[in-house]
């Protein structure tokens, strides 16, 4: 049998939760980000038997690929500190994701001091943003460069 004390305690906790949920949030810029943030995590790797120099540049982009040309929504960039597979994170605003559109990840990896990528994703890799899936793995291919 429920005691009167337990019933009053449950009621008080319920009222406290209800009131705290009604408190106004501070305006943007005062202790909270301007937008909600979502995160895509994964790794990139390549098959070539070549060591990856420390400090190589990795860029992974989230793009809307519904139209003829991809439209980049967000990107994550980092300097490598290890061999492949190399981890990545792309933070994005989930309010930019629209139902009925197609999204993909594109990645490129450049050696230190080189402004041209050495490895890239061969094609945009389809993704369903905001799905709670396993960690993503992107396989990069070596770019073919023309001899000077």
N, C-alpha and C positions, 0 to 999 in steps of 0.2 A: 504494500500500500504506500502510495506517495505521501510523504509528509508535507505539511503546510510550508515548512522552511524550504524544502527542495522545490516546491512549486513557485514560491516567491522568488527564489534565486534564479530559476529558469526564466521567469517573466522579466526580472530585472536585466538579465543578460540579453534577452531578446530585444528589449527596449533600447539598451545601450548600443547594440549592433545596428538597429534601425536608425538611431539618431546619428551615429558615426558615419553611416552611409550617406546621409543627407548633407554632410558638411561640404562646403564649396571648396573646390580645388583652387590653388593659387593660379593666377594667370600665367600664360606662357612666359618663360624666361625667369620666373621666380621659383626656382626649385624643381621644375619639371621640364622635360624636353618639349620642343615645339610640336613634336608629333610622336605617336606611338612608334615603337621600334620593333621590328621583327628581324630574325637572324637566320641566315642559311649558312651551314657549315659543311665542310667536306675536305677532300684532298685532291691534289693534282699529281700526276706522275707521267712518265714517258718511258718508252721501251729502249731507247738508245743506250748503249753501254758507254756512257760518258758521265764522269763525276760532275755534279752541279756545284759551281763555285759559290762560296758563301757571299751573300750580298747581291745575289741575282734578284731581279725585280719580277714579282708575280702580281698580275692584275686579273681579277675575276669580276665580270660584269653580269648583272641581272638585266635582261632586256625584254621588251615587249616585241615579239616577232610576228604579230598578227598581220602587219602590212608588208610591203615589198622590202623595206629597209628596217633593220632592228632599231628600236628606240631604247637607249640605255636609261634605266630607272635608277640604278644604284651600282656602286662598284666598291670592291675591297682591294686595297693594294698593300703589299708588304715586301720586305727584304727577306730573302731566305736565310736560314741559319743551319739548315741540315740538308741531307740528301733526300731524293724523292722516296716515298710520297711526302709532299709538303702540304701542310694544313692551310685552309683559308676560311675567312669569314666575310660575308657580305651582309651589311645592315641596311635595311630598307624600311620605307614607310608603307605599312600594309594598306593604307587608304589609297595608294596609287595602283593597287591591284584591282582590276575590274573583271567581273564575271563574263565569260564568253570570249575572253582574249587569250592568246597563247603567249607563254613566257619561256625563256631559255637562259642558260648560262653560257658565257663565252669566256675563255681564259687565254692568257698569253704569258710567256715566261721569257725574259730577256737576260742575257749575261751582263755582268757588271760593266758599265761604260759603253754598252751597246744600245742605241736607241731603237733598233729593229728587233722584234721578237725572234727568238731561236726556236721556240716551240709554241704551238697554238692548238686550240680545239679545232678539229677539221671542219666542224659545222656546229651551229648553236645546239646545245644539249637541252632538250625539252625538260621542263620542271613545272611542278605545280606548287607555286608559292603558298606559304601558310599551311601546307600539309605537314603533318607530324610524321616524317619518315625517318629512315635510317640515314646515316651520314652519306653524303654524295661522293662519288669518285669520278673525276674527269681524267680521261686519257688524252694527252697532248701528242701531236706529231711534229716532227722537225720541219721547219719552213725550208723550202728550196730557195736558195739565193742564186742570183745570176752573178757570174764571174765578171769582175771589172776589166 
